[in-house]
């Protein structure tokens, strides 16, 4: 985001269970790595790497921050706010809307691609939904109604 841009609306959502699971997997990976260093077991490195990568992916998609500025909609993932997806209001093919979605509808928790489009599901309930390039993108955040109304008020 450019420094001169002003944030008009921001919302955040996180899934504590996903975050706790990521920490648990990382601890197991570290334990396996330490066991591989001090013991004769060489086979533990592959599972340690897989568990650590899984923990990182889980941590990244366990929280989301949505920002609306005068020029963009930004969806930032994880505790560091990276990666970030951005759309200009001109990219939207239809007005933004709010939909109630549950994890069972979209295939579970996290970043999901389903018949409903792409959904970032960190909590069940209202999702901010935008349509771009013929596909819906939904993100579960607090106060999705306000975000949709603000997006719809921006000039295209």
C-alpha positions in Angstrom: 0.0 0.0 0.0 1.4 3.4 -0.9 2.2 5.6 2.1 -0.1 8.4 0.9 -3.1 6.1 0.7 -5.6 6.3 3.5 -7.3 3.2 4.8 -11.1 3.7 4.7 -12.0 0.4 6.3 -10.1 -2.5 7.8 -11.3 -5.8 9.3 -9.4 -8.8 10.6 -10.4 -12.4 11.5 -8.3 -15.2 12.8 -8.9 -18.9 13.7 -7.2 -19.6 17.0 -7.5 -23.4 16.5 -5.6 -23.2 13.2 -2.9 -21.0 14.8 -2.6 -23.4 17.7 -2.3 -26.4 15.3 0.4 -24.6 13.3 2.4 -24.0 16.5 1.9 -27.7 17.5 3.1 -28.9 14.1 6.1 -26.6 14.3 7.1 -27.9 17.7 6.9 -31.5 16.5 9.1 -30.5 13.5 11.7 -28.9 15.7 11.6 -31.9 18.0 12.2 -34.2 15.0 15.0 -32.0 13.8 16.7 -32.0 17.2 16.3 -35.8 17.4 18.0 -36.0 13.9 20.9 -33.9 15.1 21.7 -35.7 18.4 20.7 -39.2 17.5 21.5 -41.7 14.8 18.1 -41.3 13.2 18.5 -39.7 9.7 15.0 -40.6 8.5 13.4 -37.8 10.7 14.5 -34.9 8.4 11.9 -35.4 5.7 8.9 -35.5 8.1 10.4 -32.5 10.0 10.6 -30.5 6.8 7.0 -31.5 5.7 5.6 -30.7 9.1 7.4 -27.3 9.2 6.1 -26.4 5.8 2.6 -27.5 6.7 2.8 -25.4 9.9 3.9 -22.3 7.9 1.1 -22.7 5.4 -1.4 -23.2 8.1 -0.2 -20.2 10.0 -0.4 -18.0 6.9 -4.0 -18.9 6.1 -5.2 -18.9 9.8 -5.7 -15.1 9.8 -6.7 -12.5 7.3 -6.9 -8.7 7.2 -9.0 -6.9 4.7 -8.4 -3.2 3.8 -10.3 -0.9 1.6 -8.6 2.2 0.5 -9.8 4.8 -2.0 -8.1 2.8 -4.8 -7.9 -0.9 -3.8 -9.4 -3.8 -1.9 -6.5 -5.7 -0.2 -6.7 -9.1 1.4 -3.5 -9.8 3.4 -2.8 -13.2 4.9 -1.1 -14.3 8.1 0.6 -12.5 11.0 3.0 -10.7 8.6 0.3 -9.6 6.2 1.9 -11.5 3.3 1.0 -12.5 0.7 -1.5 -9.8 -0.4 -4.2 -9.9 -3.1 -5.3 -6.6 -4.5 -8.2 -5.5 -6.7 -9.1 -2.1 -8.1 -12.8 -1.1 -8.0 -12.8 -1.3 -11.8 -11.9 -5.0 -11.6 -15.3 -5.9 -10.1 -17.9 -7.2 -12.5 -20.8 -6.9 -10.0 -21.6 -5.0 -6.8 -19.9 -6.4 -3.6 -22.2 -8.4 -1.4 -22.4 -10.3 1.8 -23.1 -14.1 2.0 -23.4 -16.4 5.0 -21.0 -19.3 4.4 -20.0 -22.2 6.5 -16.8 -24.3 6.2 -18.8 -27.4 5.1 -20.1 -25.4 2.1 -16.6 -24.5 0.9 -14.6 -27.6 1.8 -13.3 -26.7 5.2 -11.1 -24.0 6.9 -8.4 -21.9 5.2 -8.0 -21.0 1.6 -10.6 -23.0 -0.4 -11.5 -23.3 -4.0 -15.0 -24.7 -4.7 -18.1 -24.3 -6.8 -18.7 -21.1 -4.9 -15.4 -19.7 -6.1 -12.5 -18.9 -3.8 -13.2 -18.5 -0.1 -10.8 -17.6 2.7 -12.6 -19.2 5.6 -11.2 -18.5 9.0 -14.5 -18.3 10.8 -18.1 -19.2 9.8 -20.6 -16.5 9.1 -20.9 -13.4 6.9 -18.3 -13.2 4.1 -17.5 -10.2 1.9 -17.9 -11.4 -1.6 -16.6 -9.7 -4.8 -16.8 -10.9 -8.4 -13.8 -10.5 -10.7 -12.7 -12.3 -13.9 -15.9 -14.4 -13.8 -15.2 -15.9 -10.3 -16.4 -15.0 -6.8 -13.8 -14.3 -4.1 -15.2 -14.4 -0.5 -13.4 -13.7 2.7 -14.9 -14.2 6.2 -14.3 -11.1 8.2 -16.1 -9.1 10.9 -18.4 -6.3 9.7 -18.5 -7.6 6.1 -21.7 -5.6 5.5 -19.8 -2.3 6.0 -17.0 -3.4 3.7 -19.5 -4.3 0.9 -21.3 -1.0 1.3 -18.0 0.9 1.1 -16.8 -1.0 -1.9 -20.0 -0.3 -3.7 -19.7 3.4 -3.0 -16.2 3.7 -4.5 -16.0 5.2 -8.0 -15.2 2.7 -10.8 
